[in-house]
Amino acid sequence: MTLIVRSVPGPEYENGYAALLGVTVGDSKASGRAAVAFVTSSGVDLIERLLADRPGLALEVVARGAPITELPSLVRLSEMGVNVSLVVGPEARRFHPKLWLISGGERFHVLSGSGNLTAGGLLENSEQFECLSFESGDEARVEEQIQRFERLIRDAVPLAELLRTPFWSVWEGQENARRELATRQSELDQELAKNADSEVAKAELYEDLVDLYERTKAEVRIPDKSGGTRPYVATRFKQSIDTGQKDGSIVTKVHGIVRKPTEGFSHLAEAGRPDLMVETLVLDESKRYHRLFSESTKERARSNLDAYRPERE
């Protein structure tokens, strides 16, 4: 019996949704079972697209009956003809699978990975899945996967039964408050991510500036008072960036260096080393810290380099 293992993302499937489309193509009798932690409206949009492309697909979804799952999304799934069940109560918070079984036709498919039934989980995020495919006649493998699925959903309750319970009414009553909390949490997450990215970028900028300092000291020589040459040691530059690193003003320090080029700029120009100029770092779009500089600072950096180049030609 042939077992085919595909990694997602990979050469055949870029994401989980592409894998679901791929394993159901050309199979009018296919049926699918999904056990996922979270279901949101964006994920239901994908299921709607999937069912439109695969009108014969019979689908069952078992999800976590607790936030982050959205109540209206569960009802909408059910109205689309999907058999919906939920794991509720104390077990809900421990219910965290992302497992899809697709059967029908000659092959049985298993999609298992990190993505929930959301647009992020199946389409947009950096998620991973393994997609297994083997003959439907391989009874041992098929039974193993079915039993695996059944163990996961053993506490599931059909959505139709839950709609008539006080539990559902309480959950509905909490929806507005939970949405407000989720919005605030998202704002805090974005603020944290922005600050973290900014701090990482500043750390990388400092490292690159120190590298410029060390390379300049090792590779550039300037005239000394005896008529010979000596290594160019940009002491004030190093002191400035060290201060900027300590007090968080390193971007401001670089801005000042670019706005008022010092004697060091002339030394580097005379040595023909624009690669060691701070301006070159400011204009490097591949660097994480490029976005930290204002457009006026970038324009001044271009102007400084343009003023240098004619002298070298």
N, C-alpha and C positions, 0 to 999 in steps of 0.2 A: 504494500500500500504506500502510495507516494505522499509524503508530507512536504509541503512548501511553506517556508518561513520568509516573510517579507518584513523589513524594518520600515517604520513610518516615523519621520519622513525618510523617503528613499527614492530610488529611481522610478518606481511605479506609482507610488502614492505620496503626495506632498503633505497631506494632513489626514486626520481621522475621517473627515467628511468625504474626501476623495476615495479613501479606502472603502467606506460604506457603499459609495456609488459603484466602485469597481467590483466588489464581491456580489453585488445584486444584479449586475448587468446581464441581460439576456435570460433571466430566470423568472418566468411568469408565475411560478409556484413558490417563490421564496417566502420565508417567514423569518422574522427576527425577534430576538429577546434582548433587552438591554437592562442592566443593573447599574445605576449611576447614583452618585451622591446628590448632585444638584441639577435641577431643571429650571431654566429661565426662558423668557419670551424669545430671546435671540436663538436659543437652541430649538424651540418649537418652530421658529421660522425655517430652520434647516430641515427639520422633519417634514414640514409642509412641502418644501422643495423636493425632498427625497421621495415622498409619496406621489408627488405630481410626476416625477420622472419614472417611478416604479409603481404604477397604479395597482399592481397585483400583490404588492408586498403587505403581508399581515404583520403587525408590529405590537409587541408587548413591552412596556416600560415599567420598571420598578425603581422608585426613587426614595430618597430620604424625605420623610414627612416632617421637615423642620427647616428653618432658614438655613441656607440661602435659597432653597427651592421656593418658587413663586406660586401661590395658589391659583391665580388666573391662568397661568401657563399649564398647570395640571388639568384644569377644566377644559381648556382649549384643546389639549392633546386628546382628551377623551371624546370631545365633540368631533374630532377628525377621524374617529374610528379606532384610535389606539387603545389597547387594553392597559389601563393604568392602575398600579397598586403602590402603596406606600408603606415604608417601615416607620412606625411611630413609637412614641413613648421613650423609655430609657435607652432602647436600642438604636434610636434614630441617629444620635450623635456619633455612634460608632459605625454607622453604615456608610462606607466610603469606597465602594467598588466602581470601576469603569470597565465593564465587561459586556461585550456584544457577541451573541451567537446568531449566525445566519445559516439557515438550513433550507433544503429544497433542491431538487435537481441532483446532479451527480456529485457535488462537493459540499462539504460542511466547512464553514468559516468561523474563526474565533478572532475577534479584535479586542485586545486588552492593552491598557496603557494608563496615561495620566489625565486624559481629558474628560470632563463632564459633558452633560447634554446642554452645552452653551455654545455660542458662536466662538468664544475664546477657546474653549476646550477642544472643539472639533475643527476649527478653521483658522483662528487668528493668533493664538498664543504659540509659544515655543513648547509644544507638547511632544510626547513620544508614545508610540504604540508598537506592538508586535502583532502581525496578522498571520495567523496559521490557517492553512487550507489543506484538507485531506478528503479522501473519498467518503461519501456518505455511507458506503458499505463497510467502512472500517468501524464496526460496531463498538469495539472496546474504546477507541478514542472518542467516539461520539458520546457514549455513555459516561465516560469520565468527565467530559465538559458539561454535560447536562446535570450530573450530580453536583458538580462544583457550583453551578448556577443555583440549583435548588437549595443547597446549603446556605448560600448567601441570602436568599429571599425567604427563608423559612418563616420569618416573622411578619411578612408583608400582609397588608389588609387591602382589599379592593377599594378603589376610590369611591365607588357607588355607596359602599357601606359607611365610609367616613363622612360623606356629605350630610348624613342624617344625625351626626353625633354632636354633643356640646363641644368636643375638641375642635371641630371645624369652625364652629361659631367663635370660639375664643381666638383661634388663629386668625380668622378674618378680622376680628376686632383689633388685633395687634398690628395689622398690615401698615397703617399709616405711620404709627410710631416707629416700626421697624424700618420703613423706607427713609424716614428722617434720620434715624441712626446710621443707616447704610450710607446715606449721602454725606453725613458728617465724617464717617469713617473713611470714605473715599477721598474727601478733601484732606484729611490728615495724612493718609497714605501718600497722596500726591505731593504734599508739602515735605514729608519726610524723604521721599524719593528725590525730589528736586534738590534738597539740601545735601543729601548724601552724594548725588552726582556732582554737585558743585564742589564739595570738599575733596572728592577724589580727583577732580580736574585740577584743583589748585595744588594738590600734592604732586601730580604729574608735572605741572608747570614748574614747580620748585625743583624737582629732580632734573628736568631738562635745562633749567637755568644753571644749576650747579655743574651739569655736564659741560655747558658752554664755558663756564669759568675754568674748569679743570683742563679742557682741551686747549683753551686760549693760553693758559699758563705753560702747557707742554709744547705747543706748536707755533706760537707767535713770538717773535723777538722784536725789540724796539731799541733805538740808539740809547747808549748810556753816556754819562758825563766824560768818560775816558776816551770816547771815540769808537768804542766797540759796541757790542749789543748785549742785551740781557733779556731774559724771559719777561713777557708782559704779564704782570700779576695785577688783576683788576680788583684791588682790595676794597675800594669803596663800593663797587658793584656787588661784591660778595656780602659785605656788611648790610647793604640795602635789602638784598633778597632774603638774607637770614632774618632780618627784622620783619619783613613782610610775611615770612612763613610763621613766625612766632605770634604776630598780632592779627593775622588774617588779612593783611592789606597787600598781599603780593601782587594782585592784579593792578591795584593802584600804583604800586612801585614800578611795574613794567610800563604802565601808562606814562608815568613821569619820565622814564628813561627814553621812551619813544618820542615824547613831546619835546624834550630838550636834549638832543644827542650830546654826549660828553666827549672828552678827549679820546676815550676808548673807541668810539665809533671811527674816529680818524685813524687810530692805530690799525684797526681791522681793515679799513678801506685801503690804507697804504700797503698792508700785507696781502691784499687781494683775497680776503676771507669773509665774504658775505654770509657764508654758511655758519659763522660764529656770531653773527649779529642777532640781537634780540628781535629785531624786526622780522627776521626769517621765521622765528618761532610764532610770532603773532599772526603771520599770514599763512601758516601751515594748516590748511583745512582738515587734514587728517587727524589733527590733535583734538582730544576731548575738550581742551581748554580754549579752543578757537572761538567758541560762542561766548566766552566770558568777556571778550574785548568789544568795546563799542565800535560802531562803524567809523567814528572819527579817529579812533586810535589806529584802526586798520588802514584807513586812508593816509594817515600820517606815516605809518610804517612803509607803505608803498612809495610815498613821496621821498622818504629818506633813502630808500634803496634806489629809486630812480635818479636821485641827485648823485649817488655814489657811482652808478654804472658808467655815465659818460666819461668820468675821469679815468676809468680803466680801459676804455676802448681806444 
